[in-house]
Amino acid sequence: MKKQSASSRSAVRGRAKVRSTSAEGRRKSAIPAEKFDELFDSGSDEIDKHLDWDKARRPGREVQRVNVDFPVDLLRAIDREARRIGVTRQAFIKLRLADTLAGSH
C-alpha cells in the first residue's frame, strides 16, 4: 500500500469536510418511528422536514436505461400518436408496452 504524504491526507480530509457541511450532505432530522407514523397518519406537512425526497425510490420500480433503434417511419407514427394523446414519446412507448404486456397475461 502506497503511503500518502501529510499534504495528501490533509487534502482528502478537507474535501470530506466540505462535502459533509454542504446542504445536500446534511442529514434530515431523525425522529422515532412512532412519531414518524403519527405525522404520516395525520397528513401533516411536518413530515417533509424528515424526508429527503431527492433520494426517494419506489421499491420494485428501479429504472434501467435501454437504447432502442426504431425505423424512422415508426418513430414518426409514435410521435404523432404521442402528440395526439398529449404525452411525451417516452411516455407513449412505456404506456403501449405496459398495455401490451398486461394484455398478454
C-alpha positions in Angstrom: 0.0 0.0 0.0 1.4 3.4 -1.0 1.9 5.8 1.9 0.2 9.2 1.4 2.1 12.4 2.2 0.8 14.6 5.0 -0.4 17.2 2.4 -2.4 14.5 0.5 -4.1 13.3 3.7 -5.0 16.9 4.6 -6.4 17.5 1.1 -8.6 14.4 1.5 -9.8 15.4 4.9 -10.5 18.9 3.6 -12.7 17.6 0.7 -14.6 15.3 3.0 -15.3 18.2 5.4 -16.6 20.4 2.6 -18.8 17.6 1.4 -20.3 16.9 4.8 -21.1 20.6 5.5 -22.8 21.2 2.2 -26.6 21.5 2.1 -27.1 18.2 0.3 -24.7 16.4 2.7 -26.7 17.3 5.8 -29.0 14.7 7.2 -32.6 15.3 7.9 -33.6 15.4 11.5 -34.2 11.9 12.9 -37.3 11.1 14.9 -38.6 7.8 16.4 -40.6 5.6 14.1 -43.8 6.0 16.2 -43.6 9.8 15.8 -43.0 9.5 12.1 -46.0 7.2 11.8 -48.2 9.7 13.7 -47.1 12.6 11.4 -47.7 10.4 8.3 -51.1 9.3 9.5 -52.2 12.8 10.4 -51.2 14.1 6.9 -49.0 16.7 8.5 -46.6 18.7 6.3 -44.1 18.4 9.2 -43.1 15.1 7.8 -41.3 16.8 4.9 -38.5 18.0 7.1 -37.7 14.4 8.0 -37.5 13.1 4.4 -35.1 13.6 1.6 -37.3 13.4 -1.5 -34.3 13.6 -3.9 -33.3 10.1 -2.7 -36.8 8.6 -2.6 -37.3 5.4 -4.6 -40.3 3.2 -5.3 -39.5 -0.3 -4.2 -39.6 -2.7 -7.2 -39.6 0.2 -9.6 -35.9 0.7 -10.2 -35.1 2.1 -13.6 -32.6 0.7 -16.1 -31.8 2.8 -19.2 -32.0 1.0 -22.6 -31.4 2.1 -26.1 -33.7 1.0 -28.9 -33.4 1.7 -32.6 -36.7 2.4 -34.4 -37.3 2.8 -38.2 -37.9 6.4 -39.0 -41.5 5.8 -40.2 -42.4 4.0 -37.0 -40.8 6.8 -34.9 -42.9 9.4 -36.8 -46.0 7.4 -36.1 -45.1 7.1 -32.4 -44.6 10.9 -32.3 -47.9 11.6 -34.0 -49.8 9.4 -31.6 -48.0 10.7 -28.6 -48.9 14.3 -29.6 -52.5 13.2 -30.2 -52.9 11.9 -26.7 -50.7 14.6 -25.1 -47.8 12.7 -23.8 -44.1 12.5 -24.5 -42.6 10.0 -26.9 -41.0 8.1 -23.9 -44.3 8.0 -22.0 -46.2 6.8 -25.0 -43.7 3.9 -25.6 -43.9 2.9 -21.9 -47.7 3.1 -22.0 -48.1 0.9 -25.1 -45.6 -1.6 -23.8 -47.3 -1.8 -20.4 -50.7 -2.2 -22.1 -49.4 -4.9 -24.4 -47.7 -6.9 -21.7 -50.7 -6.6 -19.3 -53.0 -7.9 -22.1 -50.8 -10.9 -22.7 -51.3 -12.4 -19.2 
